[in-house]
Amino acid sequence: MNAGTPVFQRDVVRPILKWAGGKWRIAPKLARILGPQALEALWAPGGDARLVEPFAGSAALTCYVQPLRGLLADANTEIINLYSVCRDRLEALLGEIGQIAAEAESCLGEESFRRYYLDRRDEMNELISKAGDSTSEERTRRAALLLFLNRSCFNGLWRVNSRGEFNVPVGRPAANQPAAFLATTGPRLKRFSRLLQGIALLSGSYEDALKCVGSNDIVYLDPPYDAGDEGSFTSYTSQGFGWQDHQTLFLSVLKILETHPGIRVVVSNSDTERIRALYESRDAKEAGLRVHTIRAPRVIAAQGSRRNSISELVLTNIPPM
Ligand SMILES: C[S@@+](CC[C@H](N)C(=O)[O-])C[C@H]1O[C@@H](n2cnc3c(N)ncnc32)[C@H](O)[C@@H]1O
């Protein structure tokens, strides 16, 4: 990849996960808000600017921008495990996926596939329960299972119960196409793996990730949407992400801006009165934060696959072009 090549002229790297709140469709708008200077810094071969995503999810912005250096972090250990295996053990991961796809392919009929899905979900939860001392083979298996479950479950959701067990039911039959899954996933994984070679990974809270940022970094914070917006999905982790978490995040943003002069920060959230009040406050203005409103497609989790377009906020200290 040539660092000077505009992103739209490079091979497209698509996210390997379908993720609630994923930003793939609005990534071009976010990249425009980052602006050409930030993008150049991320593509400069000898530079030290990184794209840091402390709420990585499917890492849509990293996929779209293709920075030479970055940090992806998430409180969901399984996402970071998948990215780590994809980066460092690609061949083993492809082997596991081939095996799962072949087994799924041999399930005759919907009921047989549903049982296969539930067995793989049980296997995943069993492996998660001993994740602390997993072997590298078990970590690879978890990564392959996450991809399979993500592709086959209802709406691509990752939802866990209070014990941290993944509990999403199987999706519509149309989602269960093992051959198509294998055909599209392999090439995507290879491109994503190449991109990940320059990316550090961290499993933990956004606060852990923010401890690692430098003044030349570009930080994109995409927390679970503020639930003030009816229908928002926030149960990615067993702890959830409530109003108090949004307030704490806002204070963390102010602190980062104060302690790292020159750092560029972008935050996404839903367009709710209380998020606007936080980021339009005097403290926010003094820190140089501005509020942009954009339109974004949104899946309403409670209503299955119904999609509509909704107003979202992008809060940033990057001046408009
Ligand atoms: C809206 S999604 C991010 C979507 C991502 N930008 C994308 O394009 O797919 C929010 C993510 O934050 C993660 N998360 C929730 N609470 C967190 C926390 N306290 N620290 C770090 N990550 C957290 C969730 O696991 C989820 O992946």
The ligand as a Tripos MOL2 file, in Angstrom:
@<TRIPOS>MOLECULE
LIG
   27    29     1     0     0
SMALL
NO_CHARGES

@<TRIPOS>ATOM
      1 C1        -21.1240    1.8210   18.9830 C.3       1 LIG1
      2 S1        -20.0560    0.4280   19.1920 S.3       1 LIG1
      3 C2        -18.6360    0.9280   18.2800 C.3       1 LIG1
      4 C3        -18.8550    0.7490   16.8210 C.3       1 LIG1
      5 C4        -17.5980    0.9230   15.9840 C.3       1 LIG1
      6 N1        -17.2090    2.3120   15.8510 N.3       1 LIG1
      7 C5        -17.8330    0.3230   14.6070 C.2       1 LIG1
      8 O1        -17.7170    1.0080   13.5990 O.co2     1 LIG1
      9 O2        -18.1960   -0.8640   14.5730 O.co2     1 LIG1
     10 C6        -19.5240    0.5710   20.8460 C.3       1 LIG1
     11 C7        -18.4440   -0.4190   21.2650 C.3       1 LIG1
     12 O3        -18.0070   -0.0430   22.5710 O.3       1 LIG1
     13 C8        -17.6830   -1.2150   23.3030 C.3       1 LIG1
     14 N2        -17.7310   -0.8340   24.7320 N.ar      1 LIG1
     15 C9        -18.7970   -0.7520   25.5730 C.ar      1 LIG1
     16 N3        -18.4150   -0.2730   26.7640 N.ar      1 LIG1
     17 C10       -17.0820   -0.0190   26.6860 C.ar      1 LIG1
     18 C11       -16.1050    0.5060   27.5750 C.ar      1 LIG1
     19 N4        -16.4350    0.8930   28.8140 N.pl3     1 LIG1
     20 N5        -14.8280    0.6320   27.1580 N.ar      1 LIG1
     21 C12       -14.4750    0.2400   25.8840 C.ar      1 LIG1
     22 N6        -15.3640   -0.2850   25.0020 N.ar      1 LIG1
     23 C13       -16.6430   -0.4020   25.3870 C.ar      1 LIG1
     24 C14       -18.6930   -2.2340   22.8650 C.3       1 LIG1
     25 O4        -18.1960   -3.5490   23.0640 O.3       1 LIG1
     26 C15       -18.8720   -1.8710   21.3810 C.3       1 LIG1
     27 O5        -18.0410   -2.6610   20.5770 O.3       1 LIG1
@<TRIPOS>BOND
     1     1     2 1
     2     2     3 1
     3     2    10 1
     4     3     4 1
     5     4     5 1
     6     5     6 1
     7     5     7 1
     8     7     8 2
     9     7     9 1
    10    10    11 1
    11    11    12 1
    12    11    26 1
    13    12    13 1
    14    13    14 1
    15    13    24 1
    16    14    15 ar
    17    14    23 ar
    18    15    16 ar
    19    16    17 ar
    20    17    18 ar
    21    17    23 ar
    22    18    19 1
    23    18    20 ar
    24    20    21 ar
    25    21    22 ar
    26    22    23 ar
    27    24    25 1
    28    24    26 1
    29    26    27 1
@<TRIPOS>SUBSTRUCTURE
     1 LIG1         1 GROUP 0 **** ****
